[in-house]
Amino acid sequence: MQDLEFRQQVLDSISSSFCGAKWYNATIWLGSGMTTSCHHPLPHKVSEQEIKVTPRALHNTGQKKFERQQMQRGERPTGCEYCWKIEDMGSDAISDRVYKSKIYPIEELNRAINTPPNQDVNLRTLEISFDRTCQLACSYCNPAFSSTWVRDIHRNGPYVGLESDGRNHFTHTHDSSQLYRFGEQNPYVDAFFQWWEFDLHQSLDELRITGGEPLMSGYTWQLVDWFKNNRGKSKTRLAINSNLSIELDVLQRLLEACEGIELDIYTSNESCSKHAEYIRDGLNFAVWKRNVLSLLDTNQLRGLHVMCTVNALCLDSLPEFLTELMEIKNKIQSNSPNFTLNILRFPSFQSALVLPLDLRLKYQQQLKYWLSIWENNCYLQEHEKNHVSRLIDYLGTVEVPHSGAADRSILERDFKRFYQQYDQRRGKNFVKTFPAMQAWYDSII
């Protein structure tokens, strides 16, 4: 079933605001005890008292149960604003609630809408983060998700003068994001492994481990060893989010431990060479590409997925980057690696919408041209085509990154203030890296 047909005939027939992820999917940050049903709504706290009663409370929180009830009534939860903004662009716009629901059987979706909202439900897909250990410090990340960002703030102090950073992403070390060190008793990690051993390893379709960089976490290897030592006990697919800025022997260790297990690798990138290395501080683009090709050569993966975070800086070489991915597909005659284009909203001064209209329209035309070349290629998947199309529409029609965002003039000033400090701290040069943006950048006062 095509994506638009699925939205109209399945989702909207269930409820005009229904999303299966609210019932069957979760991201849980075990280092801080925070959760959300997908990566768009803001995370909220899991009750430490409730997980002592049942580890299922890691997912079945009071807030999620309230939002499920809203969806059952056809109301739009405010935290799901990303999807409503996409859908309000037009009746044929495909938001992420389509992709996050389509992976589940229709009978499961119908069961969800009829489940009493106060009842616990079993997860089908789960993403967990054990800690924030990471060797990169990407520009749109922050200390809550990267230990290298923490060291930046410790060494250089807070970023200053950012009027629109209402969440204070860049002013402190976000110690509440890592409440426990590896080896310390962590009630959230304990609850996860309790739930996992009891029945989660049987009910879960896919377990995805993220970070930080999860291959730097001891808990990740503890879980990988569980799969290695319990082959055949679980049908759960294992997926790893990795920045792939790692040595080949680490990849080999992972592949050997996961032999005979369905394994997916999700990696992040959205631009080429010097642009990628500027945005993702600490990245070596050549090493990243080497590791991508090495993984594809093994024929051991179920899939390799590239998550592109669409921000203001990546648009300059995004078409070139997508071309590289398509050329890899054509060479190995496979749908893998596949890609998703995930539109950044926070921090809002790094959104693509901070760019002036002439630059946005320029990048829009470049994406249109790219799509005209590749849209009939047999290895370009439907969701990939739809993601490119919606980004094209987004650049031309949407003006505000999210509700409550600051005025464009404030976002522009914060953009320049941030990257001036970023350059000084990281030894980079914005103007030399992005000459196409120089005239606009220099004009910001």
C-alpha positions in Angstrom: 0.0 0.0 0.0 1.4 3.4 -1.0 2.1 5.9 1.9 -0.7 8.4 1.0 -3.2 5.6 0.6 -2.1 4.1 4.0 -2.6 7.5 5.7 -6.0 8.0 4.2 -7.4 4.5 4.3 -5.9 3.1 7.4 -4.6 5.8 9.8 -7.3 8.4 9.3 -10.0 5.7 9.4 -8.8 4.8 12.8 -8.5 8.4 14.0 -7.5 11.7 12.4 -4.6 12.0 14.8 -3.7 8.3 15.4 -0.1 7.2 15.5 0.9 3.6 16.3 4.2 4.8 17.8 2.4 6.1 20.9 1.5 2.5 21.8 4.2 0.3 20.3 7.4 2.4 20.1 9.6 4.1 22.6 12.9 5.8 23.1 14.2 5.5 26.6 17.3 7.2 27.9 18.4 4.9 30.8 21.1 7.2 32.0 18.6 9.8 32.9 15.2 8.0 33.1 13.6 9.9 30.3 11.3 8.6 27.6 9.3 9.6 24.5 7.4 7.7 21.9 9.4 8.9 19.0 12.2 11.4 18.4 9.9 14.4 17.7 8.0 14.9 21.0 10.1 16.2 23.9 11.1 13.5 26.4 9.6 13.3 29.9 10.6 11.6 33.1 9.8 8.0 34.0 8.7 7.5 37.6 11.3 5.6 39.6 8.6 4.5 42.0 6.4 3.0 39.2 9.3 1.0 37.7 9.7 -0.7 41.1 6.1 -2.0 40.7 6.5 -3.0 37.0 9.4 -2.4 34.6 6.7 -1.8 31.9 6.4 1.7 33.3 9.6 2.5 31.5 7.2 3.0 28.5 3.7 3.1 29.9 3.9 6.5 31.6 1.0 8.7 32.6 1.8 11.2 29.9 1.8 8.6 27.1 -1.5 7.2 28.4 -3.1 10.7 28.3 -1.8 11.3 24.8 -3.1 7.9 23.6 -6.5 8.9 24.9 -6.2 12.2 23.0 -5.5 10.2 19.8 -8.4 7.9 20.5 -10.6 11.1 20.5 -9.0 12.4 17.3 -7.2 15.2 19.2 -3.7 16.3 18.3 -1.2 16.0 21.2 0.9 19.1 21.2 4.2 17.2 21.5 3.5 15.7 18.0 3.7 19.2 16.4 6.3 18.0 13.9 3.8 15.8 12.1 0.9 18.3 12.3 3.1 20.9 10.7 4.0 18.5 7.8 0.4 17.4 7.3 -0.9 21.0 7.3 1.3 21.7 4.3 -1.3 19.9 2.1 -3.7 17.0 2.0 -1.1 14.8 0.2 1.7 15.6 2.7 3.2 12.5 4.3 4.3 13.0 8.0 6.3 10.6 10.1 3.2 9.1 11.8 2.7 7.3 8.5 6.2 5.7 8.6 6.0 5.0 12.4 2.6 3.3 12.0 3.1 1.4 8.8 5.7 -0.9 10.3 3.0 -2.5 12.5 0.2 -4.9 11.3 -3.1 -3.2 10.7 -4.8 -5.5 13.2 -2.3 -4.3 15.9 -3.2 -0.7 15.0 -6.9 -1.4 15.4 -6.2 -3.1 18.7 -4.4 -0.1 20.0 -7.2 2.4 19.3 -9.6 0.1 21.2 -7.2 -0.5 24.2 -8.3 1.3 27.4 -5.9 4.3 27.8 -4.9 3.3 31.3 -3.8 -0.2 30.3 -0.2 -1.1 29.8 0.8 -2.2 26.3 3.8 -4.3 25.2 6.3 -2.6 23.0 7.0 -3.8 19.5 10.0 -1.5 18.7 12.3 0.1 21.3 15.3 2.4 21.1 17.4 2.7 24.3 20.4 4.7 25.2 22.5 3.5 28.1 24.7 6.6 28.3 26.0 9.7 26.5 29.5 8.5 25.9 30.5 9.8 22.4 33.7 10.7 20.6 32.0 13.4 18.4 30.6 16.8 19.3 28.2 17.6 16.4 27.2 21.2 16.1 23.5 20.6 16.6 24.0 18.1 19.4 24.7 19.2 23.0 26.1 17.9 26.3 22.9 15.9 27.1 23.9 13.4 24.3 27.7 13.7 24.0 30.5 13.4 26.6 32.7 15.3 24.2 30.3 18.2 24.3 30.5 18.0 28.1 34.3 18.4 27.9 33.9 21.4 25.6 31.7 23.2 28.2 34.1 22.2 31.0 37.1 23.5 29.1 35.6 26.6 27.4 32.6 27.5 29.5 29.1 28.1 28.2 28.2 29.6 24.8 27.0 33.1 25.4 24.6 35.5 23.8 22.1 33.0 22.4 18.7 34.6 22.8 16.7 31.8 21.3 18.3 28.9 23.2 15.4 28.7 25.6 16.3 25.2 26.6 19.9 26.2 27.4 21.3 23.4 25.2 24.8 25.0 25.2 25.2 26.7 28.6 25.9 23.9 31.0 26.9 20.2 31.1 23.4 18.7 31.5 24.5 16.5 34.4 20.9 15.4 34.8 21.3 13.5 31.5 23.8 11.1 33.0 22.8 10.4 36.6 24.8 7.2 36.9 28.2 6.0 35.8 28.8 2.6 34.2 28.9 0.1 37.0 26.9 2.1 39.5 23.4 0.8 40.4 21.0 2.5 38.0 17.3 1.7 38.6 16.4 2.4 35.0 19.1 0.0 33.6 18.1 -2.6 36.2 14.4 -2.2 35.2 15.3 -2.6 31.5 17.3 -5.8 32.0 14.5 -7.2 34.3 11.9 -6.5 31.7 14.2 -7.8 28.9 14.8 -11.1 30.7 11.2 -11.6 31.7 9.3 -11.2 28.4 10.5 -8.2 26.4 13.0 -10.4 24.5 10.0 -12.4 23.3 7.5 -9.6 22.5 9.8 -7.1 20.9 10.3 -7.0 17.1 13.3 -4.7 17.1 15.6 -3.4 19.8 17.7 -0.4 18.7 20.6 0.8 20.8 21.6 4.5 20.5 23.9 6.8 22.4 26.1 8.8 22.4 28.0 6.3 20.5 26.7 3.0 21.8 29.7 0.9 20.7 31.6 2.9 23.4 29.2 1.7 26.2 29.9 -1.3 28.3 26.1 -2.0 28.6 25.8 -2.3 24.9 28.4 -5.1 24.8 26.6 -6.7 27.8 23.5 -6.8 25.7 25.3 -8.0 22.6 26.8 -10.8 24.6 23.3 -11.8 25.8 22.4 -12.2 22.1 25.6 -14.1 21.5 25.0 -16.5 24.4 21.3 -17.0 23.8 21.0 -17.6 20.1 17.6 -18.8 19.2 16.0 -17.7 22.4 14.8 -14.4 21.0 13.5 -13.4 17.6 14.1 -9.7 18.3 16.0 -7.9 15.6 19.0 -6.0 16.9 19.8 -2.5 15.6 22.7 -0.3 16.4 22.9 3.5 15.9 26.5 4.3 15.3 28.4 7.4 14.0 30.8 4.8 12.4 33.8 6.8 13.5 35.3 3.7 14.9 38.1 1.3 14.1 37.5 -1.7 11.9 38.3 -4.2 14.6 35.4 -2.8 16.7 33.1 -3.4 13.7 34.5 -6.9 13.3 33.9 -7.7 17.0 30.3 -6.6 16.6 29.7 -8.7 13.5 31.3 -11.8 15.1 29.2 -11.5 18.2 26.0 -11.0 16.1 26.6 -13.9 13.7 23.3 -15.5 13.0 21.3 -12.6 14.4 19.3 -10.1 12.3 21.3 -6.9 12.5 20.7 -3.4 11.2 23.1 -0.5 11.4 21.8 3.0 11.5 24.3 5.7 10.9 24.1 9.5 10.7 25.4 11.8 8.0 23.9 14.4 5.6 26.7 16.1 3.8 30.1 15.5 2.2 33.7 15.8 3.1 34.6 19.2 4.7 30.9 20.1 5.3 30.3 16.8 7.2 33.5 17.3 9.2 32.5 20.8 10.1 29.0 19.9 11.2 30.0 16.6 12.9 33.1 17.8 14.8 35.5 14.9 15.2 34.3 13.0 12.1 36.7 11.8 9.5 34.5 11.5 6.4 36.9 9.1 4.7 36.8 6.8 7.7 33.0 7.0 7.8 32.7 6.1 4.1 35.2 3.3 4.5 33.2 1.7 7.3 30.0 2.0 5.3 31.5 0.2 2.4 33.1 -2.4 4.7 29.8 -3.2 6.3 28.1 -3.6 3.0 30.9 -5.9 1.8 30.2 -8.4 4.6 26.7 -9.3 3.4 25.9 -9.9 7.1 23.6 -6.9 7.7 19.8 -7.0 7.3 20.1 -3.3 6.3 22.3 -0.2 6.5 20.3 3.0 7.1 21.6 6.5 6.8 19.8 9.1 8.9 20.2 12.6 7.5 19.5 15.4 9.9 18.5 18.3 7.6 20.0 21.5 9.1 21.0 24.8 7.6 24.5 23.8 6.8 24.0 20.4 5.1 21.9 21.7 2.2 25.0 22.9 0.4 26.2 19.4 -0.3 23.1 17.3 0.5 22.4 16.5 -3.2 26.0 15.4 -3.6 25.8 13.2 -0.5 22.6 11.6 -1.7 24.2 11.0 -5.1 27.0 9.1 -3.4 24.5 6.9 -1.6 22.7 6.2 -4.9 25.9 5.4 -6.7 26.7 2.9 -3.9 23.3 1.3 -4.4 23.7 1.0 -8.1 27.2 -0.4 -7.8 26.1 -3.2 -5.4 22.6 -3.4 -6.9 20.8 -3.1 -3.6 18.3 -0.9 -1.8 20.9 -0.6 1.0 22.1 1.8 2.1 18.8 3.6 2.4 18.3 7.0 3.8 15.8 9.2 5.6 15.7 13.0 5.7 14.8 14.2 9.2 14.1 17.9 9.4 15.9 19.5 12.4 13.7 21.8 14.6 15.9 22.3 17.6 18.1 24.3 18.1 15.9 26.5 15.9 18.7 28.8 14.9 20.3 25.8 13.1 17.1 25.0 11.3 17.1 25.2 7.5 14.5 27.9 7.9 17.0 30.3 9.4 18.4 30.7 5.8 17.1 33.6 3.7 14.5 32.8 1.1 16.9 33.1 -1.9 19.2 30.5 -0.4 16.4 28.2 0.5 15.0 28.5 -3.0 18.4 27.8 -4.5 18.7 24.6 -2.4 15.2 23.7 -3.2 15.9 23.9 -7.0 19.0 21.7 -6.5 17.0 19.1 -4.8 14.3 19.2 -7.5 17.1 18.7 -10.1 18.5 15.8 -8.1 15.0 14.2 -7.8 14.5 14.6 -11.6 17.6 12.6 -12.2 17.0 9.8 -9.7 13.3 9.5 -9.2 12.9 6.6 -11.7 15.9 4.7 -10.4 14.9 1.2 -9.2 16.9 1.5 -6.0 15.3 4.8 -4.9 12.7 3.6 -2.4 9.2 5.2 -2.1 9.9 6.6 1.4 13.2 8.1 0.1 11.4 9.8 -2.8 8.7 11.1 -0.4 11.3 12.4 2.0 13.1 14.4 -0.7 9.7 15.7 -2.0 8.5 16.9 1.4 11.9 18.6 2.0 11.4 20.4 -1.3 8.0 21.5 -0.2 9.2 22.4 3.3 11.9 24.8 2.0 9.4 26.7 -0.1 6.3 26.8 2.2 7.2 26.6 5.9 8.4 29.7 7.5 8.7 28.9 11.2 10.7 25.9 12.6 8.2 25.2 15.4 5.5 27.0 17.5 7.0 29.6 19.8 10.2 30.0 17.7 11.9 33.3 17.9 11.8 35.9 15.1 14.0 35.2 12.1 16.3 38.2 13.0 17.0 36.7 16.4 17.6 33.2 14.9 20.0 34.7 12.4 22.0 36.5 15.1 22.1 33.4 17.2 23.2 31.4 14.2 26.2 33.7 13.7 27.0 34.0 17.4 27.0 30.3 17.8 29.2 29.5 14.8 31.7 32.3 15.7 32.2 30.6 19.1 32.1 27.1 17.6 34.9 28.1 15.2 37.0 29.5 18.0 36.5 26.4 20.2 36.9 23.8 17.5 39.5 25.4 15.2 37.2 25.8 12.3 36.3 28.5 9.8 32.7 28.9 8.7 33.3 31.2 5.8 36.0 29.1 4.2 33.9 26.0 4.6 30.6 27.4 3.3 31.5 30.2 0.9 28.0 30.1 -0.7 26.7 31.4 2.6 29.3 34.1 3.1 27.4 37.1 1.8 24.4 36.3 4.0 26.6 35.4 7.0 28.6 38.6 6.7 25.4 40.7 6.5 24.1 39.5 9.9 24.7 42.2 12.5 
